[in-house]
Amino acid sequence: MTILITGATGLIGTALTSQLLDQGHTVHFLTTRKEKIITTPNHKGFYWNPTNHDIDLHAFKDVSCVVNLVGATIAKRWTTAYKEMIISSRVQTTNLLYKSLKILDHKVTSFISASGISIYPNSKNTVYTELSKDVAANFLGQVVVAWEASADQFFDLGIEVAKIRTGLVFDASQGAFPRMIQPIKMGIPSIVGDGAQWISWIHIDDVVAIYNHAITKNLRGVYNAVAPVAITNKKFTDLVASYYKIPMWAPNVPGFLLRLFLGSMSSLALEGQQVSVLKLEKTGFKFKYPTLGQALNYLLKK
Ligand SMILES: NC(=O)c1ccc[n+]([C@@H]2O[C@H](COP(=O)([O-])OP(=O)(O)OC[C@H]3O[C@@H](n4cnc5c(N)ncnc54)[C@H](OP(=O)(O)O)[C@@H]3O)[C@@H](O)[C@H]2O)c1
């Protein structure tokens, strides 16, 4: 089958692409970086510039499934201009895909979009399911609502839509994980805030497997995508410190200090939520790394 991936050059997209190619699929991808374009018979890159509404429509040739992973990182300082970029790189891009399919004679039957568990409010006690109507009253809540609404437009074209509400993706060398363990490795195992905030993480192999599962099993609707066992910030720090045999001597990083330096972006470190993955598991999905202990054996050895 031919699958079109946006954001294919990123953390999840790179790993998903290589798995789909190994399985014999053809992968097309849209990139804003012309130097990333490659053209082989089963792996083809196409240029787009969503800001200018510029897109190479050849990208959709023979495509039956679109996997939408595009989005500017949220791990950069949230200035007003950058917040705008976080939203537009998700919504304007998805709108451009929608407008393209609207005018094309195409074969697309499914649209699988990245989304985030940050749609759910910060909570220490609630376990959110996909049925929850609670939306975080903050910037990320607003981003995810707009992002999912842009994905839902594809229903109008008779295309099935799946939204994968992803937690924090842990990879040994890229993304949040190496940055989170850096101070601990350097001997400063500081808990952030009171340490009771949840980290709903997922191993990169599992999130890639979930996208693959969504493609092959034709998943429709909203699915939470996190490891079944979340961890608190304190437990995370303890586990990594004990792996490196570092005593827990360091003082906590006070929440007010993070708020002072990072503003609303401090919510990334100080807030969290627990979400249920029962809906995904009922579709037959099996996690390779259900607990952080299992994942750390691989993440820290690399
Ligand atoms: N990683 C996580 O922990 C996590 C958690 C929850 C949700 N997600 C979501 O899952 C998706 C994939 O995540 P990821 O970690 O693989 O992302 P990533 O590594 O940051 O890659 C995202 C890709 O999006 C494209 N992109 C970035 N900024 C853009 C812009 N302003 N305009 C157009 N394209 C832009 C880039 O592709 P080109 O340079 O090729 O154009 C980039 O490779 C994202 O939407 C992300 O928000 C990720």
The ligand as an SDF file (V2000), in Angstrom:
LIG
                    3D

 48 52  0  0  0  0  0  0  0  0999 V2000
    7.5840   13.3410   20.3410 N   0  0  0  0  0  0  0  0  0  0  0  0
    6.6500   13.4560   21.3070 C   0  0  0  0  0  0  0  0  0  0  0  0
    6.9490   13.3050   22.5230 O   0  0  0  0  0  0  0  0  0  0  0  0
    5.2250   13.7450   20.9290 C   0  0  0  0  0  0  0  0  0  0  0  0
    4.2290   13.7100   21.9220 C   0  0  0  0  0  0  0  0  0  0  0  0
    2.9100   13.9970   21.5790 C   0  0  0  0  0  0  0  0  0  0  0  0
    2.5850   14.3170   20.2670 C   0  0  0  0  0  0  0  0  0  0  0  0
    3.5730   14.3500   19.3320 N   0  0  0  0  0  0  0  0  0  0  0  0
    3.2250   14.7730   17.9760 C   0  0  0  0  0  0  0  0  0  0  0  0
    3.5400   13.7750   17.0360 O   0  0  0  0  0  0  0  0  0  0  0  0
    3.9980   14.3820   15.8180 C   0  0  0  0  0  0  0  0  0  0  0  0
    5.3620   13.8210   15.4770 C   0  0  0  0  0  0  0  0  0  0  0  0
    6.2180   14.0280   16.5850 O   0  0  0  0  0  0  0  0  0  0  0  0
    7.8150   14.0040   16.4350 P   0  0  0  0  0  0  0  0  0  0  0  0
    8.3670   14.0070   17.8100 O   0  0  0  0  0  0  0  0  0  0  0  0
    8.2120   12.9380   15.4770 O   0  0  0  0  0  0  0  0  0  0  0  0
    8.0500   15.4410   15.7920 O   0  0  0  0  0  0  0  0  0  0  0  0
    9.4240   16.1030   15.3030 P   0  0  0  0  0  0  0  0  0  0  0  0
   10.5740   15.1780   15.4910 O   0  0  0  0  0  0  0  0  0  0  0  0
    9.5270   17.4480   15.9620 O   0  0  0  0  0  0  0  0  0  0  0  0
    9.1810   16.2720   13.7290 O   0  0  0  0  0  0  0  0  0  0  0  0
    8.0920   16.9680   13.2210 C   0  0  0  0  0  0  0  0  0  0  0  0
    8.2790   17.2250   11.7400 C   0  0  0  0  0  0  0  0  0  0  0  0
    7.3390   18.2370   11.3780 O   0  0  0  0  0  0  0  0  0  0  0  0
    7.8820   19.0770   10.3670 C   0  0  0  0  0  0  0  0  0  0  0  0
    7.7730   20.4860   10.8140 N   0  0  0  0  0  0  0  0  0  0  0  0
    8.2830   21.0250   11.9480 C   0  0  0  0  0  0  0  0  0  0  0  0
    7.9570   22.3290   12.0120 N   0  0  0  0  0  0  0  0  0  0  0  0
    7.2430   22.6090   10.9110 C   0  0  0  0  0  0  0  0  0  0  0  0
    6.6130   23.7850   10.3920 C   0  0  0  0  0  0  0  0  0  0  0  0
    6.6790   24.9320   11.0590 N   0  0  0  0  0  0  0  0  0  0  0  0
    5.9460   23.7120    9.2210 N   0  0  0  0  0  0  0  0  0  0  0  0
    5.8720   22.5420    8.5550 C   0  0  0  0  0  0  0  0  0  0  0  0
    6.4730   21.4090    8.9680 N   0  0  0  0  0  0  0  0  0  0  0  0
    7.1270   21.4440   10.1390 C   0  0  0  0  0  0  0  0  0  0  0  0
    9.3400   18.7110   10.1800 C   0  0  0  0  0  0  0  0  0  0  0  0
    9.4260   18.0270    8.9210 O   0  0  0  0  0  0  0  0  0  0  0  0
   10.2090   18.6620    7.6450 P   0  0  0  0  0  0  0  0  0  0  0  0
   11.4010   19.3730    8.2240 O   0  0  0  0  0  0  0  0  0  0  0  0
   10.5670   17.4640    6.8470 O   0  0  0  0  0  0  0  0  0  0  0  0
    9.2660   19.5630    6.9690 O   0  0  0  0  0  0  0  0  0  0  0  0
    9.6430   17.7720   11.3590 C   0  0  0  0  0  0  0  0  0  0  0  0
   10.5170   16.7360   11.0020 O   0  0  0  0  0  0  0  0  0  0  0  0
    4.0190   15.8800   16.0720 C   0  0  0  0  0  0  0  0  0  0  0  0
    2.8730   16.4510   15.5430 O   0  0  0  0  0  0  0  0  0  0  0  0
    4.0330   15.9900   17.5850 C   0  0  0  0  0  0  0  0  0  0  0  0
    3.4280   17.1670   18.0780 O   0  0  0  0  0  0  0  0  0  0  0  0
    4.8760   14.0710   19.6230 C   0  0  0  0  0  0  0  0  0  0  0  0
  1  2  1  0
  2  3  2  0
  2  4  1  0
  4  5  1  0
  4 48  2  0
  5  6  2  0
  6  7  1  0
  7  8  2  0
  8  9  1  0
  8 48  1  0
  9 10  1  0
  9 46  1  0
 10 11  1  0
 11 12  1  0
 11 44  1  0
 12 13  1  0
 13 14  1  0
 14 15  2  0
 14 16  1  0
 14 17  1  0
 17 18  1  0
 18 19  2  0
 18 20  1  0
 18 21  1  0
 21 22  1  0
 22 23  1  0
 23 24  1  0
 23 42  1  0
 24 25  1  0
 25 26  1  0
 25 36  1  0
 26 27  1  0
 26 35  1  0
 27 28  2  0
 28 29  1  0
 29 30  1  0
 29 35  2  0
 30 31  1  0
 30 32  2  0
 32 33  1  0
 33 34  2  0
 34 35  1  0
 36 37  1  0
 36 42  1  0
 37 38  1  0
 38 39  2  0
 38 40  1  0
 38 41  1  0
 42 43  1  0
 44 45  1  0
 44 46  1  0
 46 47  1  0
M  CHG  2   8   1  16  -1
M  END
$$$$
